């Protein structure tokens, strides 16, 4: 996730008995940590996903939680989450097709910048 300046981790424990699919994180000077939490919903319990997201928003560094799925599942998630006040302003929805499009665009932009040789490539 270096493309947009955030550290990315998968399968992150957010509380006892609760893991989220992905976490983006960055420490910003004296502001502390900025965290975004993602849950990918393809099958399984939407209520369990919502519980994981609720546990995640208990962390004050979490700026937003994001449900990633297809349009049909997103509508189901919206219905389940409608009555969960703690998620009202913080739950965002991201269609997985858009995720793939954004990834492709970022990869293309990154390749173009690298081809110009403006930023030294780091090899490990």
N, C-alpha and C positions, 0 to 999 in steps of 0.2 A: 504494500500500500504506500510505498515511498513516493508514488506519483503525486499524491495530494498531501504529503507531509504527515501522514498518520501511521502509527504503528498498528499492525493488524494481528490479532490472535484468534484462533478458533477453539471451540469447545472450552469455554472459560467458565469457571465456577463463580457464580455471583452471590450465592448464599448456600447454607447447608441444604443438600439435596436438590440444588438447582444450578443447571448449566445453561448457557446461551450459546448459540451457534457461532457467532462472530462478535468481536469487540474491536472497535477502532479507538485509538487513544493517542493523546499528545499532551505533553507537559508544556505549558506556556508561561514562561518567566515567573512572575510573582502571582499569576492568576491560579496556578495549580494545574490539575489535570482536567482535560476535556475528554469525555467518553461518549461514544455512540454504541448502542447495543442493537444487534440484529438477530432475529429469529426467522429461519426459513421454514415455512409451513407447506409441506406437500401432502402429508397424510398425518394421521394421529390426532391427538386431542388438542383442540383449539383452547380449551380451558386450561390445559397444562401449559401451553405456550403463554397464555395471558398471565398465569401465575408466575412463570419465570420472568416475564417482563415487569410485573409488579415488584418482584423482589429486586430486580435491577434498578428500578427508579428510586429505591430507598437510598441508593448511593448518591450523595449530592453532586458528584462529578458528572453523573449521567445527564447529558443535555437532551437526548431523545432516544427513544426506542423505536425500532423499525421492523415491521412485519413484511417479509419478502415472500411473495407467492404469485400464483397466476390470478387473473381477474376474478374468476369464480370463487376461489378460496378467499381472496381479499374481501369480497362482499360478505362472506360468511364470518370472517374475522371481525369486520366492522359491526355486524349485528351482535356478536358475542361481547365485544368490547364496549358497546354503546352505553351500558349501565355501569361501567367501571370508571368512576370519577377520577381516580388517581392517574389514569392514562389519558384522559380527555385531551389535554394540550400537548402531551409528549409522544403519543403513538402516531407514527407516520407509516405510510403504506408505499411499497415499492414493488411494482410488477417485475417479475424476474426477466421478462423480455427486455425491459428498459435497462436492467442491471447489465445484461449481456451487451446491449448497444453502448452503454457508457463505458464498459470495460474495453470494448473494441476501439472506441474513440480515444480513450486515454492511452492505450497501447500504441495506436497510430501516432498520436502526438509525441509520445515518449521516443518512439523510433525516429521521428523526424528531427527532434531536438538533438538526439544522439548522433544522427548522421551529419549534423552541422559541426560537431566537435566543440560545442560551446561549453560543455560540462565534462570534465574528465570522468571517464568510466572507471568504476571501482571493480577490481577483480579480486576475488577472495581466494 
